[in-house]
């Protein structure tokens, strides 16, 4: 799941594409934790860890996985941000504009219908997008959120401690960290947060 290359019109990328945050005006050394591909059966446990550590994060959810048994109310109440991650998780760069629009519009509509709040952030599956994706996001006034620090957690089920080093050794002020709602990620999350705090980082959302 490599970071997608920048494509399309430069002005679109500059206005709607975010791969790193800027907290310089606040004078704060901070990072953004983001979790993809939920809400999963582990979401409650992720929220427990974040609450224990007093950390806010961003969750990019597939609308097809969001239902009444998932604790979306708690997610919002505890100060986390929810974004859309399409409906069925396709590689948008392989779809024509109409099919891309349907995926993004369906996901946003369904998530907003359930949580009762507007969605402002969108992450394309696999970080893959093209100029059609950016045009659609711009028309919907959605910020396209990528990342600059991939944890590669999806590859590390048998070596979860490597998730921590992948993040800690590459993180900078303003980094957006890519994580997933996976069992191995949950296992190392408390230690990952402690390591980042030890490095002087606080945690923000966009």
Secondary structure, 3 states (H helix, E strand, C coil): CCCCCCCCCHHHHHHHEECECCCHHHCCCEEEEEEEEECCCCHHHHHHHHHHHCCCCEEEECHHHCCCCCCHHHHHHCCCEEEECCCCCCCHHHCCHHHHHHHHHHHHHHHHHHHCCCCCEECCHHHCCCHHHHHHHHHCCCEEECCCEECCHHHCCCCCHHHHHHHHCCCCCCEEEEEECCHHHHHHHHHHHHHHHHCCCEECCC
